[in-house]
Amino acid sequence: MPTNKEAQIELPPIVDSVDWAHIAELMLTSRAMDDKEENELVPNKEVLYQFSARGHELGQILLGSQLTHKHDAASAYYRSRPLMLSLGLELDDAMAAPMAKSGGYSDGRDIGVVCNKPGLDGPTVLPMAGDVGSQYTPAIGWAQGIQYHNQTLEQDEYDRAISVVLGGEGSVATNGFWSALTIATTQDLPILFYIEDNGYGISVPGEFQTPGGNIAKNLYSFKNIRIFDGDGTDPVEAADLLSQSVNYVRDRKGPALIHLTMPRLNGHSYQDNQAYKSQELIEQEQEADPLNSIKTFLVPDRITEAEWNNLEEKAETDIEEATKAALSRPEPDPQETTRYAFEEKKEDGSADLQLIGGLAPSDHTFPESSETPNPGKQRINIVEAIRKTLDYELETNPKVMVFGEDVGAKGGVHAATMGLQTAHGESRVFDTSLSEEGIIGRSVGLAYSGLMPVAEIQFRKYADPATEQLNNCGTIRWRTANQFAAPIVVRMPGGFAKCGDPWHSLCNEVFFAHAVGWQLVMPSNAQDAVGLLRSALRSNNPTIFFEHRNLLDAKYARRPYPGDKYIVPLGKAKTLREGNDVTVVTWGAMCEQCEKAVDQSGIDAEILDLRSIMPWDKEAILKSVQKTNRCLIVHEDTQTAGFGAEISATLSKQAFTYLDAPIERLAMPDIPVPHNVQLMDSVLPNVDKITKKLNSIVRF
């Protein structure tokens, strides 16, 4: 290890600017935490899941010491506690979280190593997730948010801010990594990829994750990214490379990736005994311990042996005190467990706002709205309704961004964004790479940065690759105990059209009704499309806006434009027809089929268009069934566990004494939508099938 006494070795300038004693103190503190957990808290079952950071401390702490801009952000993972300590994580919070105690960054809701840190006066640590690779694309969103605030909104305070994403060598095989890498290099974003390579993804060697086992070597030929590669156990080399890579991104030269090798001195988790490693390898890793390296580097040239011992003793004392404080914390309140799936109100009626994410924390104000339509004379289709609503919200809210595959110059494969890029510019309406993971993950990061992303997924089925990001987005508010939220709008066409097929015609709306934290709306006409979309764009919760393909240009769905103020409150059903004999509950394209069936049958039926599936209008349905005493639920999704089952279960419990006939459901059989038109018609609910069901219920 080079020292100042070795005059023949010229040390990089960064060496003299680093507070090495502080770096050592944090490393010793992190190591003392691992010791306390592994030797006492896990055996005593005070900590149930433990992930050691042994061997990873040096690079993370050096990196954290350089994240000094108030708009910097780090998107990290479960082995990133040293980074958290370097950014100011309180020791009692750091000890209490793995114990699942109250307070801290999740109030006992999330696994204790999955951290977050709202950056109110300094860098932000984005909410970590337990799934490998999901940290990458939200970091991309934050990086684009920096760029947008700086260049489009002309906010100079974002100059030189950067986004950093941390991952292990195993994560470079994931969709999230490659999607983020593509976006970063094609959009020239201010992001640093920090890859910690300890050689193993649990028990799988790095050679199974990337050819040759070194992602840096494989990316030297990549365009528009600077690659740094070195030893994460060498204090001088690690500090120099991290300084170069961080400044490269801060200076707006482009994205960068730094790959540092280091040993994983313990198993993947406490339960992992590393039997898959040879004893020789384990001994080699112990010899490469960066804690030994930094001690050799510091003592005696920069601090004395006694000073090192004092730091060691202080770390142990601090962790003992933090442990006692953490153990004395109360258990989380079970009465609070169901809170914060969605935005909530305080006792005085004001919003109980998250600290980070969306427009609400910045006191953003929207133009006046009204539930009363002010219709023009010309009827428009749903496509035009969506376009006009997006146009107005883009015009009146500079924080709205619209993006997805083909939404820019082409105007969307369904033409819903036609002309918006020309009107509002390429920074606000833009095309993306072909990665739904990237589209949704980027949306989450943009929302964290205080923007309102409107992402388009071309067809419902195409959302499947983004399932991880969609699920994580919905749970952000809950799993951070209302510290973070990511209000985004995802526009998603689906359902049958002139024909069917298993790929473009999927509805499966129940998937999103079941997804925690998501609002879900399905307009059946142009007027409702305007009102529901505007409500979604001004909501403080994430929303799926489902656009039924068969209704986009259907005559049935055409309505006059209801005006720029018009909104439809989410969770409010609409009575399409009043009646006394039977209640028909439906939504989407089935509204038309139900109205035609009622005409054909001559039955005095009351038809409710649910419009909003999450939240859904239980009161309106209960009130109608209490009047008619019968109910038919019609939807296009498959019958088993479709959302109609939820409505039926609710009515069976809360309206049982009012029912004069069994609740009936009419839905798709449990198969995909066929392509052949006759086959499609044979399985979809239609006028004749609905009429038959209505007659059966009324005659019961």
N, C-alpha and C positions, 0 to 999 in steps of 0.2 A: 504494500500500500504506500503510495507516495506521500511524503511529508515536506514541510517547509525546509527541513534541514537538507533535503536532497536537492541541492541547487541545480543539479543537471536536469531536473524535471520541471518544466514550466507549467504551473497550474492554470486552468482556465480562469478568467476574471470572475466568474460567478462564485467561485469558491470563497472569496473574501467577503461577498455580500450576503452569504447564507448565515443565519443565526444557528450555528451548529449545535450549540448547547440546548437550544429549544427543540431542534430536531431530535436530538438524543433523548431529551426528557419525554417527548411524545412517544418515541419508540419504546422506551422503558415502560411508560404508562400502558401502552397497548399490550406489551408482553406481560405486564403484571395482571392485566385484565384476563388474558388467556390463562395464566397460571391459576388465578382465583377460581375461574369457572371450571377448569379441567380437574383441579385437585380437590375442590370443595363443593362448588355449587351444583355441578352436574351429578356427581356421586350422591349428593344429598337431595337430588331431584328438585332443587330450587330453579334450575335451568333445564329445560327439557330438550332443546335443540341448541347445539353449540357449533359454530364454525370458526375455527382458529384463523387468525391473520398472520401467524408466525411465518416469517420469511418474506412477507409482502409489505412490511411496514415502511421501509426506507423510501421506495419510489412514491408511494401514496402520500407520505407526509411531505416530501419535497414538492410534489405536485400541488398539494393543498396550500403550501406556503406561497405559491405563485398565483393562486386564484384570489386576487385582491380587488378586482373591479366589482362594483355593486350590482352589475348586470351579468356577471359571470354565472354559469351554472354547471353543475356536475351531475351526470346521470350514471349512477353507480350500481353495484350489485352486492350480494350477500357477504362478500369478503372485504368490504370497503370501510370497516370501522376506523382504521388508522386515518384515512382521508377525513372522515367525520370529525375525529378528534382535532385534526389540524385546522378544521374550519369552525371550531368552537363548540362542538357538542359537549354539553355538560356531563361530567363524569357520573353523577347519580342517575341521569337519564340513560347513559350508556350502559350502566349496570342494571337498571330497573327494567329496561325493555326486554332483554332475554328472559327475565323472570316473569314477564307478562303482568307487571305491576301497573298501577294506574299512572296517568300522566305520560310524559314523554311524547314520542312522535306517533303513537297509534292508540294509546290508552288501552293496551293489552289486546287490541284487535288483530294485529298482524304479528308474524313471527319476528322475534326480537332483533334479528340482524338485518331486517329489511327496513331501512331508515329513510328519513326525509328531513329537510331543514328549510323552512321558509326564509328566503333571503330578504328580510325587511330592511336591513342595514348593511347587507353584504351579500356574498355569493349564495345562491340557492342550490340545494341538493334536491333534485327532482325525486318524487316518490319511487323508491325501488320496488321491484317486483320479484317474485320467487321463481319465475320462469326464465330460463337462460336465453339471452339474446334480445329480450323484449325492451331492454334499456336503450337500444341504439336509435330507433327512429324517433322517439320523443325528444332525444337530444338534438336530432336533426331539426325538429320543429322549433326548439328554442333557438338554435343557430339561425334559422330563417327568420325567426321573430326578431332577433338582434338586427339582422340585415334590413328587415321591413321597418322597424322603428327608426333606424338610422337613416335609411335612404328614402323611403316612401313617406314616412311621417316627419322626416327631417328633425329628429331628436338627437342632438349632438351628444347627449349624455351616454349614448350607446357606442360611441367611438371606442374601439379597441376592446370591447367586451367579447368574450368567447364562450363557446359551449365545449365541454369536455365529456367524453363518454368512456367509462371504464369497463373492461371485460377481460375474462381469461382467455387462454388460447383455445379452449374448447368452444367458446362462443363464436369464434370466427367461422364456424361451419353453419351457422344459423341463417335463416332468411333475413332476420332483422339486421344482422351485420352487413350482408351484401346489399340489401335495399338501402341502408343508410350510406354505405360507401358510394353507391351509384348516385344518390341524390347529392351528396356532398361534393363529388367531383364534377358532376354536370352543372351544378348550380353555384359552385365556387363559394361555399359557405364557411363561416368562421368556426370550424370545429376541429378539435383534436381527439383522435382515437388513441386511447391509452390501453395497450394490450399487455397484461401481466401473464407471462409464460412460465408456469411452474412445471410444465412437462406432462401433466396428467389432468384429464377431465374425469374426476373420481378415480377410476382405475384404468381408463383408456388413454394410451399414450398419444402425444400430440401429433404423431405421424398419421393418425386416423382422422384428424381434424383438418389438416391442410397438407398438401404434398411436401415432403421433406421436413415437416414439423415447424417451419418458421414462416409465419405469414408475411413478415417484412420482406424476406427475400422474394416471395412470390408476387409482391406488389410493386417492386421497383420499376416494372414496365407499365404500371398503371399511369394514366395521364392525369394531370392536374392535382396531384397530391405529393407532398414531400414525406419521405420515409426516414425515420431515425431508428437505429437498432443498437442495442447495447446491453450491458450488464447491470441489472437492477440491484446488485449487492455491493457494487463499488460506489462509495459516496461521491467521488470526484466525477466519474463518468456519468452516473445517473443524474447528478445535479446539472452537469453541463448539457447533456442531451435534453433534459426537461426544460432548461432555460431556453435552449435553441428552439425547441418545438413549440413551446408556448408563445415565444416572441414571434416566431414565423407566422402563427395564426393571428396574433394581435396586430401585426403589421399589415394584415390583409393581403398576404402573399398567396393565400389559399388554404385549403384544409391540409392537415398533417396527420401522420400516424407514427406513434412511438411504440416500439416493441422492446420490452425489457425482460430479460430472463432472471429467474429467482427460484429458490427452492420452496416447496410447500413442506414445512417442517413437521406438520401433523397430518393426519388423514383429512379427507374431504370434510368430514364432520367428526364429532367426538366418537361416534360409533364405528368409524372406519379405522381398522388396525393396520392398513397398508400391507397386508400379506402378499399383495401382488408385486411388491418391490423387493429387490434383493437386499440383503444386509449391507452389501458393499455400496449400493446406491444410497441407502439411507444414511450411511456414515459420510459419504461424499456430500450429501445435502446438508448434514449438520455442520460440516466444515465450512460450508458456504454461507452460514448464517450471517445476514447483514448486520445483526447487532454486534457480532464480533468484529466485523469489518469497520463499523463506525467507531467502535471503541479504539481499535488500533489506529484509526485515522486521527482521532481526537487526543488520545492520551499518549505521551505527555505534551505534545506540541501545542495543543489549543486549550486543553484543560488538564488539570492534574488528576492523578488517580483518586485523590481524596474528593475532588469535585465530582468525579464520575460516581464514586460510591455514594455521595450525598444525593445525586440525582436518582440513583437506584433506590435508595432508602425512601426518598420523597415519593417516588412512584408507588412503592409498596404501601406506604402510609396513606397516600391519597386514595388508593383503591380499597384499602380496608375501610376507610371512612365512607367512601361512596357506596360500598357494599352494605354497610350498616344502614345508611340512609335509604338505600333502595329496599332493603328487606323490611324496613319499618313503614314503607308506603302501604296504603290500603289496597286491597284487591279492587279491580275495576267494578263499577256499579252495574250489576246485571240489568237494572231498570233502564240503563242508558244504551244497552247493546243494539237495539233496533234503530237508534237515531242515526241520522245523516246518510241514509241511502239516497235522499234527495235534499235539496235546500229546505231549510226550516225557518219558521218565524219565531221571534222572541215573544215574551209575554205581552210586550207593548205593541206587537203587530209588525215591528220592523224585521227585516231579514237578518237571520243569523248567518252572516257571511263568512265564507272561507277567507283565508289570508292571501292565498295565491291562486290565480287562474280565472280566466274569463274577464268580462267587462265590469261586473258588479263591484269588486274591491276598489276600482278606480273612480267610483261614483259617476259612472257613465250615465248620461240621460238620453232617452229615446224620444223621437217625435211623438206628438199626441196620437192616441189610438182610440178606437171606438168599436163596440160590438154591433153597432148599427150600420148596415151597408149603405153606401151612397152610389148605387149602380148607374152605369152609363147605359146607353141604348144598345150598343153592339155586344153580341154574345161572343165570348172567346172560349177557346179550349183550355185544357189543363196545362198544356205546354206553354201557351202564352201567359197564363196566370202565374206560373212559376217564374217565367222570364221577367214579367213586369214587377213582381214582388222582389226578386233579387236585384233588379235594376234600381228600384227605389231604396232598398236597404243599403246597397253599395253607395248610392249617391248621398245618403244622409248619415252614413256611419263609416268613417274612414278606416275602422278596424275590421270590417268585413272583408274576407278573402274567399274567393270561389275557385275551386281547383279539382282536378281529377283527370282521367285519361280522355283526351279529345274534347275537353270543354273550351279550349281557347279558340284558335282560328276556325276550327270546324263548327264550334258552337254546340258540341255535345252530339252523341249518336242519336239522341231523341230531339235535338234542336232546342233544348230548354235554355241553353246559355248563348244562343245565337246573338252576336253583336255586342255582348257584354265586355269582351276583351277590348274591342275597338273603343267602346265608350269609357272604360275605366282603367285601361292600361294593363300591361303584361305582368306587373308586380302584384296586381289584385285579382286578376282572372287568368289562370295559367294552366298549362298541361303538366302532367306528371309522368314519371316513368311507370312502366307497367308492373306495379307492385301494390296490391291492396294493403299489405302490411305497412308499406311506406306511406300510403295515403292516410291511413287512420293514425298510425303512430306519429307522423308529422303533425297531424291535426291536434293531437293531444299536446305536443310540445308547443305549438303555436298558441293554444288556449292557455297553457301555463304562463306564456309571456304576455298575456293580457289582450289577445286578439280574439276575433270570432271567425273561426274557420268553417267554411261550408264545403264539405267534401262530397264528391259524387262517386258512387260505386255504380258502374254501368248497368249491372243486373244483380238481383239479389244473390244468386248463386255465386257470383264473383266475390262476395264478401267473405266466403269461407276462409281464404288465406289470411284474412285479417281478424279472425275470431279471437286470437289471443289479445290483440290490441283493443278490440271492441269490449271484451269482457273486463280487461284491466281499466279501461276508461270509465266504465260504469261504476266500478268499486272504489275509485280514487277518493271520493269524499268520505266514504265510510271508513276505509282502512287507514286514513290519516286523521280520523276524528275531526273532520271539518277544517283541517289546515289547508288542504289543496282541493281543487275541483277542476274539471276540464269540460266546460260547457261547449259542445260542438254540435253541428248539425250534419247528419249524413243523409244525403239524398240517394234513394235506392229504388229504381224501377224493378218491377217483377210482375209475376202473374201471367196468365194466358193472354194471347192476342189473336191475330188472324189464324194462327196455328199454335201448337204447343211444342214443347221439347223438355227434356230433363234439365237443361242448363239455363235457358233464358226465362222459363215460365214458372220457376219456383216462387211460391209465396213464403211459406214457413215463417209467418209473422210471429208465431208463438215463441220462436227462439228468442226474439227480442223482448217479448212480454215477460219471459222468464229471466232474462239477463238483468242482474241487479243494477239499479241506478239509471236505467234507460227509460226515457219517454218514447212512446211509439204512436204515430198518427198515420191514418190512411184515408185521405180525402176521396169522396166519390164524385165530386164535381168541382168546377173551376172556382166558384165562390169560396167553398171550404178550403180549397188548396191555398188560396191567398191568405185566408185568415189563420189557418193552422201553420203555414210556413212562417208567417210574420211572428206569430207567438213563439215558435221554435227559435227563430233568430234573435229573439229578445229574452229568451229564457236563461236561467242560471243553472240549468241541468242539460246534459247531453240528450239529443233527440234524434231518433230515426224517422225520417220523412219518407214514407213509402208511396211511390208513384205507380199506380197500376197501369200496366202497358195497354190494356184494352180500353182504358178510359182516357188516355192522353189526348186523343183527337176524336173521341166518341161524341156523337150528337147528344146523347143522354146527359153527358157531363158538362155541356156548354152552358155558361151563365154569363151575364154581364159582369164586367170587372167591378168589384164592390168598393173601389177607392183605395187610396194610399194609407188611410187610417185604419182600415178594417182588420180586426183580429177575431179569432175564435178561441176562447179559453180552452186550454187542454183539459180533458176529462169531462167534457160536456157533450152528451149525445144530442142528436137532432131528430125530431119527429117528422118523418117524411109524410106519414098519413096518420090520421087519428081513426080509431075504431074501437069496437067493444067486444068482438068475438074471440080474438086471439092476438097475442103480441108476437111480432116477428122481429127478431134482433139480428142485424146483419151489418156488413161494412164492405167497403171497397166495391169491386165490380158486381158483387151480389146484390147491391141495392137495386140496380136496374132489373135484374132477374126477379127479385121479390116484388117490385112494383108491378111488373107485367103479370106475374102469377096471381096477384091479388085482383087485378083487372079481369083476368081470365076466369078466376074462380067465383067472383062475385061475393066473396066473403068479406064481412066487415072487420078487416084486420087493421091493427095499429102497427106501423112499421117504424122501427127505430134504427137510424144509422149511427152506429157507435162512434165513428169518426176517430176517436182517441181510444186506443186499446190500453195504453199505460200512460197516465191513469185512466180508468174506465168509469163510466157513469152508472154505478150500482143503483143509486137512488132513482134515476129515471126509469130503469128497467123494472125495479121492484114496484114502483108506483103504477106502471103500465100493467104488470102482471096481476097486481091486486085488483085492477079494474076488469081485466079480460079473463082472468083465471086460467089462461092457457098460454103456452109459449113454444115457439119454434125458433131455433137458432140456425142460421144458414151462413156458412163460410166456405172459402175456397181451399183453405189449408186442409191437410189430411185430418181425418176424424180422431184417431187415437191421440189423446193428449193435446188436441187442438185447443185454441182459446175458448171455443164453445163449451168445452168440458168445465172450465173454470166458472163460466157464467151459470151453467147448469147446476154445479155444486153449490154455488151461492144461493140460487133460487130454491134448491131443494131444502136448504136449511132455513133461509130467512122468509120464504114465501110458501112454505109447505102447506099451511092451513088454507091458503087461498086457491090452491090448484085443484081443478076439476078434471085434469087429464095429465098423463105423464109428460114431462118436458121432452121435446123431440129435438134431435140435431140432424142436419143434413149437410154433409161435407164431402170432400174427396175421399175415395178409398185410400188405403195406405200404400200408394204407389206414386212414382213421379208422373208428371203430365206427359201424355204421349204426343208424338209429333203429328201423326195422321189426324186430320180434322175430325173424321167420324169417330175415331177412337177417343179423341179428346172430348168430344161432345157426349160420348157415352159415359164418361166418368165425372165430368163437372156437374155440380148442381145447375139445373136449368129450370125454365118456366114450368115444364110439365111435371118434373119431379117435385118442385116446390108446391105446385097446385095439388098434387096427390097427397102430400104430407098435410097440407092445410085442411083438406077435406077429411082426412083421417082423424086429425086432432079435434076438429069441430064435432064430428060424429061420435066421438068417444063417450 
